Amino acid sequence: MSATITGNLSPIAVTERIEAMDVLRGFALLGILLMNLEGFVGPVMAAASGVDPALTGADRIVDLLVYVLVQGKFYTLFSLLFGMGFAVMSQRAEQAGRPFAGTYWRRGLVLLAIGMLHAVFIWAGDILMMYALCSFLLLAFRPLPYRWNAWLGLAAYVAPIAFMYLMGAMGSLLAGTEAWDKVMAQIGAQLQALIESERAAYGGGSYADATWQRLKSAGMALSNITMFGFIAFGLFLLGAWFVRSGAIARPREFGRLYGLLRWGALPLGLVAMLGSLTLSPTMDFATFSLRLSTAFALQMSANLLMCLGYLAWILKALQAPMFERALSVLAPAGRMALTNYLLQSLVCTWIFYGYGLGYFEQLPRAWHPLFALVLFGGQVLLSHAWLSRFRFGPMEWLWRSLTYASPQPMRLQAR
């Protein structure tokens, strides 16, 4: 990244990439697949709500481990990486002495369009729409000193937690009153009705039924942008700090920070996650109480702390030749992160939805990790094969071509 860049802005060359970011993206893709499988196999709105009390034996053990070690930690990492990507683009624009806002707006609008198509026609659990909508705010924070990114990012991340505490306090004070109990009962009934409509549409409905249901579910998911948008935007700012400070490109110079993340943040996050699990193993989003709010706060704190701990350990491993060779296998999958993310949705909805092979709610929870490893292993092999001939993944090529308003050269030049 120290090379001088001149001329018009263009997609970053392979030789200019920060390989650690590609490895981290590949690692995050595996975690996201393992996290999202619950929402592929069953109703989207029933996923990510904690430990399923109906599960027993091996299914319950896997559900518990995924919830504690994976759930929420990898979309957090993916969000950090999105912020890092913004900062890399921004730096390259500054080095080239070229305007940046127009290119970035096009990039965000194209991502928004891709996210909308994904959410409505493939899978309602899409995260790209929220990323695109939140990403536009990053331009306003671009001129600030990079040290502000970390503090403002943490403030944005904490804001929803504080809001949940207020709601929990309100719920504890009003619990038992007729009006409050009626409102909570209505919310619970609406959530349950949505889950059942997803079960009917995705499990046994036609493609048209599923598409109509996805449209409704995606709309409800976007209604939460006031809360989860703050979280995503806070993580974008933190990710930008890692790039602008040099911490991601020169990790050896930040040994004290990464040591603290490895030996402090990760264990503390695990303790916080176990505390959340003890207070409320299952998150009931139709209930507000101080107990549930505390469990939510601990969970959100754990997501960030454990994510940063994972990041620090990956960067540490990349400094050892033996582990670096093993982890570098993930880099091509990370370079094709958008393609692989969408491909996961295509493959899984085809396997599990009623208009595909119809295995909806039939894959036991205990088999989820093996399924994820097999599918992701195939994606890694496909990514290696594809990038041995082409500069970008297919969706990356489309995204970049529309962003830079010019078709990008696709094939690698013959040597």
C-alpha positions in Angstrom: 0.0 0.0 0.0 3.0 2.3 0.1 3.3 2.4 -3.7 2.3 5.7 -5.4 -0.9 5.4 -7.4 -1.6 7.7 -10.2 -4.2 8.1 -12.9 -7.9 7.3 -12.6 -9.2 5.2 -9.7 -9.5 1.5 -10.6 -9.9 -1.8 -8.7 -7.0 -2.6 -6.5 -4.4 -4.9 -8.1 -3.6 -8.3 -6.6 -0.1 -7.1 -5.8 -1.4 -4.1 -3.8 -3.9 -6.2 -1.7 -3.4 -6.7 2.0 -3.4 -10.5 2.2 -4.4 -10.6 5.8 -7.7 -8.9 4.9 -8.4 -11.6 2.3 -7.5 -14.4 4.8 -9.8 -12.8 7.4 -12.6 -12.5 4.8 -12.3 -16.2 4.0 -12.3 -17.1 7.7 -15.4 -14.9 8.2 -17.2 -16.5 5.3 -16.9 -19.9 7.0 -18.3 -18.5 10.3 -21.1 -16.7 8.5 -22.1 -19.9 6.7 -22.2 -21.8 10.0 -24.2 -19.0 11.5 -26.6 -18.6 8.6 -27.3 -22.3 8.2 -29.9 -22.2 10.9 -31.8 -19.6 8.8 -31.4 -21.7 5.7 -32.6 -25.0 7.2 -35.5 -23.4 9.0 -37.4 -20.0 9.3 -35.1 -17.0 9.0 -36.9 -15.1 11.8 -36.5 -18.1 14.2 -32.7 -18.2 13.8 -30.2 -16.3 15.9 -32.4 -16.3 18.9 -30.2 -18.3 21.2 -30.2 -21.9 22.3 -33.2 -23.9 21.1 -34.8 -25.4 24.2 -36.4 -28.2 22.2 -33.0 -29.7 21.1 -31.3 -32.6 23.0 -28.1 -34.6 22.9 -25.6 -33.9 20.1 -28.0 -31.4 18.5 -28.1 -29.3 21.7 -24.3 -29.4 22.2 -23.7 -28.2 18.6 -26.4 -25.5 19.0 -24.8 -24.3 22.2 -21.3 -24.2 20.8 -22.4 -22.4 17.7 -24.3 -19.8 19.8 -21.4 -19.2 22.1 -18.4 -19.3 19.7 -19.9 -18.3 16.3 -23.2 -16.6 16.5 -22.8 -12.8 16.1 -19.0 -13.0 16.1 -18.5 -13.4 12.3 -21.0 -10.8 11.0 -19.1 -8.5 13.4 -15.8 -9.5 11.7 -17.4 -9.1 8.3 -18.5 -5.6 9.3 -15.1 -4.7 10.4 -13.7 -5.8 7.1 -16.2 -3.7 5.2 -15.0 -0.7 7.1 -11.4 -1.7 6.2 -12.3 -1.9 2.6 -13.7 1.6 2.7 -10.5 3.0 4.3 -8.3 1.2 1.7 -10.4 2.8 -1.2 -10.2 6.2 0.6 -6.4 6.0 1.0 -5.9 5.0 -2.7 -8.0 8.0 -3.8 -5.9 10.3 -1.7 -2.7 8.9 -3.1 -4.1 9.2 -6.6 -5.2 12.8 -6.0 -8.7 11.9 -7.4 -12.2 12.6 -6.2 -13.7 9.8 -4.2 -17.3 10.5 -3.3 -18.8 9.8 -6.7 -17.1 6.5 -7.0 -18.1 5.5 -3.5 -21.7 6.5 -4.0 -21.9 4.3 -7.1 -20.3 1.5 -5.2 -22.8 1.7 -2.4 -25.8 2.0 -4.8 -24.7 -1.1 -6.7 -24.3 -3.0 -3.5 -27.8 -1.9 -2.4 -29.2 -3.2 -5.7 -27.4 -6.5 -5.3 -28.6 -6.7 -1.7 -32.2 -6.0 -2.7 -32.2 -8.7 -5.4 -30.6 -11.2 -3.0 -33.1 -10.5 -0.2 -36.2 -10.7 -2.4 -35.3 -13.4 -4.9 -32.8 -15.6 -3.0 -32.7 -15.3 0.8 -34.4 -12.9 3.2 -31.5 -13.0 5.7 -29.5 -10.6 3.5 -27.0 -8.2 5.2 -25.9 -6.3 2.1 -28.8 -3.9 2.0 -28.1 -2.7 5.6 -24.3 -2.5 4.8 -25.0 -0.4 1.7 -27.4 2.0 3.5 -25.0 2.5 6.4 -22.0 2.8 4.2 -23.0 6.2 2.8 -22.5 7.7 6.3 -18.9 6.9 6.2 -18.2 9.7 3.7 -19.1 12.3 6.4 -16.5 10.9 8.8 -13.7 10.5 6.2 -12.0 13.9 7.0 -11.8 13.2 10.8 -8.5 12.2 12.3 -8.2 8.4 12.3 -8.0 8.2 16.1 -11.6 9.4 16.2 -12.7 6.4 14.2 -12.1 4.0 17.1 -13.9 6.1 19.8 -16.9 7.1 17.6 -17.2 3.5 16.4 -17.3 2.2 20.0 -19.9 4.9 20.8 -22.1 3.9 17.9 -21.8 0.3 18.9 -22.7 0.9 22.5 -25.7 3.2 21.7 -28.2 0.3 20.9 -27.1 -1.5 24.1 -28.0 1.6 26.1 -31.3 1.8 24.3 -32.1 -1.8 25.1 -31.4 -1.1 28.8 -33.9 1.7 28.7 -36.4 -0.6 27.1 -35.6 -3.3 29.7 -36.1 -0.8 32.5 -39.4 0.3 31.0 -40.5 -3.3 30.6 -39.6 -4.2 34.2 -41.5 -1.2 35.5 -44.6 -1.8 33.3 -44.7 -5.6 33.5 -48.1 -6.7 34.8 -50.0 -3.7 33.6 -52.8 -4.5 31.1 -51.7 -2.1 28.4 -48.0 -3.2 28.4 -48.9 -6.9 28.5 -51.3 -6.5 25.6 -48.6 -4.7 23.5 -46.1 -7.5 24.3 -48.6 -10.2 23.5 -49.3 -8.6 20.1 -45.6 -8.3 19.2 -45.1 -12.0 20.2 -48.1 -13.1 18.1 -46.9 -11.1 15.1 -43.4 -12.7 15.4 -44.8 -16.2 15.7 -47.2 -15.6 12.7 -44.2 -14.4 10.6 -42.2 -17.5 11.6 -45.1 -19.8 10.7 -45.7 -18.0 7.3 -42.0 -18.5 6.5 -42.2 -22.1 7.5 -45.2 -22.6 5.1 -43.7 -20.5 2.2 -40.1 -21.8 2.3 -40.8 -25.3 3.4 -43.6 -26.2 1.0 -44.5 -23.2 -1.1 -43.7 -22.4 -4.7 -40.9 -20.0 -5.8 -43.6 -17.3 -6.1 -44.8 -18.0 -2.5 -41.3 -17.9 -1.2 -40.5 -14.6 -3.1 -43.6 -12.9 -1.7 -42.6 -14.1 1.8 -39.0 -12.9 1.4 -40.3 -9.5 0.4 -42.3 -9.3 3.7 -39.5 -10.7 5.8 -36.8 -8.4 4.3 -39.0 -5.4 5.0 -39.3 -6.3 8.6 -35.6 -6.9 8.9 -34.9 -3.5 7.4 -37.2 -1.9 10.0 -34.5 -2.8 12.6 -31.9 -0.6 10.9 -32.3 2.0 13.6 -30.8 -0.4 16.0 -28.5 -2.8 14.0 -27.6 0.0 11.7 -25.8 1.7 14.6 -24.0 -1.5 15.3 -22.9 -2.0 11.7 -21.8 1.6 11.3 -19.8 1.5 14.5 -18.0 -1.6 13.3 -17.3 0.1 9.9 -15.6 3.0 11.8 -13.5 0.5 13.9 -12.5 -1.3 10.7 -11.5 2.0 9.1 -9.3 2.7 12.2 -7.4 -0.6 11.7 -6.4 0.4 8.1 -5.8 4.1 8.7 -3.6 3.5 11.8 -1.6 0.8 10.0 -2.6 -1.9 12.5 -3.9 -4.3 9.8 -1.0 -3.8 7.3 1.8 -3.7 9.9 0.6 -5.9 12.8 4.1 -6.4 14.2 4.2 -2.7 15.1 1.1 -3.1 17.2 2.2 -6.1 19.3 0.9 -4.7 22.5 -2.6 -4.0 21.1 -2.9 -7.5 19.6 -1.5 -9.2 22.7 -4.2 -7.4 24.7 -6.9 -8.6 22.2 -5.6 -12.2 22.2 -5.2 -12.6 25.9 -7.6 -10.1 27.3 -10.5 -9.4 24.9 -11.1 -13.0 23.8 -11.3 -14.5 27.3 -13.3 -11.6 28.6 -15.7 -11.9 25.7 -16.1 -15.6 26.4 -16.9 -14.9 30.0 -19.5 -12.3 28.9 -21.0 -14.7 26.5 -21.3 -17.4 29.2 -22.9 -14.8 31.5 -25.5 -13.9 28.8 -26.2 -17.6 28.3 -26.7 -18.0 32.1 -29.1 -15.1 32.3 -31.1 -15.9 29.1 -30.2 -18.9 27.0 -33.0 -17.9 24.5 -33.5 -14.3 23.4 -37.2 -13.5 23.4 -37.5 -10.3 21.3 -41.1 -9.9 22.3 -40.1 -9.4 25.9 -38.4 -6.5 27.6 -36.9 -6.7 31.1 -33.7 -5.7 32.8 -32.7 -9.4 32.9 -33.1 -9.8 29.1 -31.4 -6.4 28.5 -28.4 -7.4 30.6 -28.2 -10.7 28.6 -28.4 -8.7 25.4 -25.7 -6.3 26.5 -23.4 -9.1 27.5 -24.0 -10.9 24.2 -23.2 -7.8 22.2 -20.1 -7.1 24.2 -19.0 -10.6 23.7 -19.5 -10.4 20.0 -17.1 -7.5 19.6 -14.5 -8.8 22.1 -14.4 -12.3 20.7 -14.4 -11.0 17.1 -11.4 -8.8 17.9 -9.7 -11.8 19.7 -10.2 -14.0 16.6 -8.8 -11.3 14.4 -5.7 -10.9 16.6 -5.1 -14.7 16.6 -5.4 -14.9 12.9 -2.9 -12.1 12.4 -0.5 -13.7 14.9 -0.8 -17.0 13.0 0.0 -15.3 9.7 3.3 -14.2 11.2 4.4 -17.9 11.5 5.4 -19.5 8.2 3.8 -22.8 9.0 0.4 -21.3 9.9 0.7 -18.6 7.2 0.9 -21.3 4.5 -2.2 -23.0 5.9 -4.3 -19.9 6.3 -3.3 -18.4 2.9 -5.5 -21.1 1.4 -8.4 -19.0 2.5 -7.3 -15.9 0.7 -8.8 -16.6 -2.7 -12.2 -17.3 -1.1 -11.8 -14.0 0.7 -11.0 -12.2 -2.6 -14.3 -13.5 -3.9 -16.3 -12.8 -0.7 -19.3 -11.3 -2.4 -19.6 -14.1 -4.9 -19.1 -16.8 -2.2 -21.6 -15.1 0.1 -24.3 -15.1 -2.6 -23.4 -18.6 -3.7 -23.9 -19.9 -0.2 -27.5 -18.6 -0.4 -28.1 -20.0 -3.8 -26.9 -23.5 -2.9 -28.5 -23.7 0.5 -31.9 -22.4 -0.6 -31.9 -24.9 -3.5 -31.1 -27.7 -1.1 -33.5 -26.8 1.7 -36.4 -24.9 0.2 -39.6 -26.5 -1.1 -39.0 -25.3 -4.6 -35.6 -27.0 -4.6 -34.7 -30.3 -3.1 -37.1 -29.7 -0.2 -34.9 -30.6 2.9 -36.4 -27.8 4.9 -36.1 -28.4 8.7 -34.6 -31.9 8.0 -30.9 -31.4 8.6 -30.2 -32.2 12.3 -28.3 -29.4 14.1 -25.4 -31.7 14.9 -24.7 -32.0 11.1 -24.6 -28.3 10.5 -20.8 -27.9 11.1 -20.0 -30.8 8.7 -22.3 -29.4 6.0 -20.7 -26.0 6.4 -17.2 -27.4 6.1 -18.0 -29.4 3.0 -19.7 -26.5 1.2 -17.1 -24.0 2.2 -14.3 -26.4 1.2 -15.9 -26.6 -2.2 -16.0 -22.8 -2.4 -12.3 -22.6 -1.5 -11.4 -25.0 -4.3 -13.6 -23.2 -6.7 -12.1 -19.8 -5.8 -8.6 -21.1 -6.3 -9.5 -22.5 -9.7 -11.4 -19.4 -10.8 -8.7 -16.9 -9.7 -6.0 -18.9 -11.5 -7.6 -17.6 -14.7 -9.5 -14.5 -13.8 -8.7 -11.2 -11.9 -12.1 -11.1 -10.0 -14.9 -13.3 -9.0 -18.0 -12.9 -11.2 -19.9 -10.7 -8.8 -16.8 -8.7 -7.9 -16.3 -8.1 -11.6 -19.9 -6.8 -11.9 -19.6 -4.7 -8.8 -16.4 -3.1 -9.8 -17.4 -2.6 -13.5 -20.6 -0.7 -12.4 -18.7 1.2 -9.7 -16.0 2.5 -12.0 -18.6 2.9 -14.9 -16.4 0.8 -17.2 -16.0 -2.9 -17.9 -13.0 -4.2 -16.1 -10.5 -6.6 -17.7 -11.5 -10.0 -16.5 -8.9 -12.5 -17.6 -5.4 -12.6 -16.2 -2.7 -11.6 -18.7 -0.8 -14.5 -20.1 2.7 -14.8 -18.7 
